[in-house]
Amino acid sequence: TEIYTLSLHDALPIYLMQLPRDPVFRRLTLFVFLSLFTRHVFQQLSSVLPLYLYRVFGSEAPVNAFYAINPLVVSVLTPIMPLFTTSFDTFGVIIFGSAVASSSLSIFALFTPTYASVSIALVLFSIGESIYSPALTRYVLVLSPTGKEGQFSALTSAPIFMGKVLVAIISGDLLESQCPKDGSSKNCGNVWAT
């Protein structure tokens, strides 16, 4: 028997042509791209929040303190959240956690901005992230074919980068039209409702 080996140059096109034929890959691709809204929320908070805080609270806004909320809550809750969620359908847990995280924008949109309302919104987002993130990892790893877990896990990063592109396109104009530097808007919450 002869053994044929392919160079990466030759093997990569074959692999890339076979991957979309895999039904699990197609299912995960659809699911991951449906999660784009939640990833968009994360990117929106990351990109717009500092300027929003300065425009709403002035130059003394404690931006770093607000940014510390997410890693603190996620660091505490993410390791323990699977203890409470593994008895539920993983897909349902992801949807629930995503809804909780995404609903955080409604606090910005509906309530007058105060340090408390911003903190509550960020805690709510972080709780949602702590729910859906471990479930998403578990979901992808369970569905991935043996030996391809890394490739399929990498797919879950695509919406992060797509969210960055979307936010980069709209965030500056959105912020300027709804919450301009000159303070002419009395409802900067529209930044989060749009």
Number of C-alpha atoms within 10 A of each C-alpha: 3 4 5 6 8 9 8 10 8 10 11 12 10 11 11 10 10 10 12 13 10 11 10 16 19 13 12 19 17 11 15 19 17 12 19 19 16 25 25 21 22 20 22 21 18 13 16 18 19 17 19 24 21 15 18 22 15 11 11 8 17 14 16 9 10 17 16 11 17 19 12 12 18 21 13 12 17 20 12 14 18 19 9 9 17 13 9 10 11 18 15 13 23 23 18 15 25 24 17 20 26 21 17 23 23 14 20 22 17 14 12 15 19 13 13 9 16 20 18 16 19 24 21 22 29 25 23 27 27 25 28 28 19 20 25 22 14 17 18 22 16 11 14 18 15 9 8 10 14 13 12 19 18 10 15 19 13 15 19 19 14 16 21 18 13 14 21 15 11 11 16 13 13 17 21 15 15 19 22 18 15 8 12 11 15 12 16 24 23 18 22 22 12 9
